[in-house]
Amino acid sequence: MTTFVDRVELHVAAGNGGHGCASVHREKFKPLGGPDGGNGGRGGDVTLVVDQSVTTLLEYHHSPHRKATNGKPGEGGNRSGKDGTDLVLPVPDGTVVLDRRGNVLADLVGEGTTYVASQGGRGGLGNAALASARRKAPGFALLGEPGQTQDIVLELKTVADVALVGYPSAGKSSLISVLSAARPKIADYPFTTLVPNLGVVTAGSTVYTIADVPGLIPGASQGKGLGLEFLRHVERCSVLVHVLDTATLESERDPLSDLDAIEAELKEYGGLDDRPRVVVLNKVDIPDGKDLADIIRPELESRGFRIFEVSAVSRLGLKELSFALADIVAAARAAKPKEEATRIVIRPKAVDDAGFTVTLEEDGLYRVRGEKPERWVRQTDFNNDEAVGYLADRLNRLGVEDELMKAGARAGDGVAIGSEDNAVVFDWEPSMAAGAEMLGRRGEDHRLEAPRPAAQRRRDRDAERDEAAQEYEGFNPFGG
């Protein structure tokens, strides 16, 4: 049964925004109370949060589909819909978020670090929010926007200061068990360790983490053995420790060839050339192991490696190794640039940025792309003529029709707003602006106009009476 997962594909969907409400206030003796439709609620976001108590992506391996809740629609009486609940997904420290093409979207390191994987849709405005001095009685509301959906890949890269690398059964698990409180599985057969083990080591005033990476073999960087699955766990370390078995029972192997093979795989994997190396000659408590360590030590020193002879059984040389690693880690931490305070970068739009583009495609279709027009289309109820007219007004004010004319569009040409897989297509008519103006008094109701002043009402009443009197004076009931 799988107990450790460090790479999963996750399908996340944010909540949809609630629709706005088109409602008119109704109350006894107040037949024209005006619009009172509330706004729809915002859809919930899907957010990844680093949680130190989480150490694996196993939960998402079993349940890869996650969705936040939708926002509630608005109601009459100016009641706005409830916002959707955000979905918070805890992930281990060191999780990298990628898209399906392998592009890095976020690198989550540090407790509480967050990343919004999918953003909830905006709630639609109700007709009360759409009312204005010119449009006092809107008979429509805006629809809620759909929430974002995204397929992402989560990769766990262990956050450790020291990485122990070496052939299977070289003694890495034994070392980490005596250097820290970690209790990995230890046995006398290859590939005992199937998952990275992490331990915490205290050496004087320095506390650092050490990772036991599962055994590497030649071809690991190409997928052979377990190496390809776990080489990513050494990327964040400050120092690489080669654990060489000086008492191996395999006649075709020796510590120097093991070192060369592992270094070749690390080089093939890439990105680790700048990490300091330390060589640990393990199992020197065995007579043959001690003799072999003495033989190969000059060669290793000539290559510039720092050498430590240790024994996990007798604990020979472990204290010196622990403090030496602590010094290297402390130096690496001191050399690391301090993180600057978060700065807000303001990037103003260019003066000539219209917020949308109009392009002519090979099939003669004019495509309009832009955040505002695409969002407005998603919010429009195309079953409501008044809502369609409102969309036309917004597009005209944004300058879409002018740009279509500049691009050479003529009456009857096809125009699409949005991407290829989710676009609204219509036959364009240059009279759209005029049509929008003809529909333009939509939402206006003369019964809701401000009451006339008393003096004006008297003058109008007197004029009506005089006009009626004149008509009566000329009236002959006998037809003479």
Disulfide bonds with the S-S distance in Angstrom:
none
